[in-house]
Amino acid sequence: MNRRLAAIEAKRARLLERAAREREGVAQALQLWAQPLGFLDRCVEAVRFVISRPPLMAGAALVFTLLRPRSAFKWARRTWGIWQGYRWLSGKITV
């Protein structure tokens, strides 16, 4: 019985050591992604902030239109084209 317990203990120790090495490897791999994922997280938060405040968006669009009408209409055309493309593509792709 003691020999069996000793074998189990040895195997457990090896497994714990292997798990620690694997955790270190995963941590190092994820460290490379920390900065890009942090930036992406901040971008998502900024988009959520703007989306949750429609008057802010409307005010910014109004100011942009008043200050640079030509640019505003160019962006409006681009946005409209992107929207139409999205609608066409979403009609072609069924989930």
N, C-alpha and C positions, 0 to 999 in steps of 0.2 A: 504494500500500500504506500509506503514512504517513497519507494522508487518511482511509483506512478505520479505521486504528488510533486516530486522533484522534477520529473519530466514536464509536467504541466506548468510548473513555475518557470522552468527554463524557456519553454515555448512562449509563455506569456511575456517574459522579459524581452525575448527577441522581437515579438510582435509589437510591444510598446516602443522599442527602439526604432523599429522600421516605421511605425506610425509617426514618431517624432521627426524622422528624416523626411518623410513625405510631406508633413505639415510645413517644414522649413522650405521645401521645394515649391510648394503651392504658394506660400507667402512671398517668396522671391518672384515668382511668376506674376502674382497679382500686384506686386509693388510697381512693376512696369506700367500697369494700367491705372494706377491711382490718379495720376495727374489728368490724363484724358477723360477718365470717368468723372472726376471732380468737375472738370470744365463742362462736360455734358450735363451733369446734374444742375449746375448753376444756370445753364441755358434753359433747361426744362422748367426750373423755378421761375425764371424771368418770363417765359411764355405763359405759364399759369397765372402769374401776377397780372400780365397785360390782358389776358382773356377774361379774367375775373372782374375787370374794370372797363366795361364798354364805353362809358363816357370819356375816359382817358384816351382810349383809342380813337374815338370820334373827334375829340379835341385836337389830338396830334395830327390826324388827317386833315382837319380844317386848317390848322396853322400851316401845314406843309403845302396845302392847296393855295392858300393866300400868299405865301412867300415865293413859291416856285410853281406857278400854274402849269407850265409846259412839262416839267418833270413829273408833276402829279398826274397829268393825263397820260404820260408815257407809262408810268407805273400802274395806272388804272387799267390801261390796255393790256399790259403784261399780266397783271393779276387776273383780269377777265379771261385771257387766253389760257392761263394755267388752270383756272377754275373749270373752264369748258373741257380742257384736256382731261382733268381729273374725272369729271362727270362721264365723259365718253369712255375712259378707261375702266371706271368702276362699273359701267354698264356691260362691258365686254368680259370682265372677270366676275364670275359668280363664286361665292364662297360656300 
